[in-house]
Amino acid sequence: MAETRFVDDEPDPGENGWLGDFARGPAVFSVFRTGPNNGGHPLLPPEFRITCNDGAGPREICRFTEEPEFAPEWFGAWRNDRWCSWILRQAKRLIENPEA
């Protein structure tokens, strides 16, 4: 089982919707909420995005909402990756209890 560690680098959550970070191996994942204050639409449910920095700089790997009828949208090599379900569980943990 991969070790989970949490990262202490905390950007200002008020500026970009940042909810927190988690890591697995060399990859650091960040979770952000979009919404009226962070570029989302005020009448739609909040959307969340996950970025990954594995040493090549952060890039978006997934977008999702908490609406059950919408499936997460994975990007690039992350589509069908074996870490996807683990990443979503960690992201949902941060949504329920943000670091900020």
Buried (B, 14 or more C-beta within 10 A) or exposed (E): EEEEEEBEEEEEBEEEBBBBBBBBEEBBBBBBBBBEEBEBEEEEEBBBBBBBBBEEEEEBBBBBBEEEEEEBBBBEEBEEBEBBEBBBEBBBBBBEEBBE
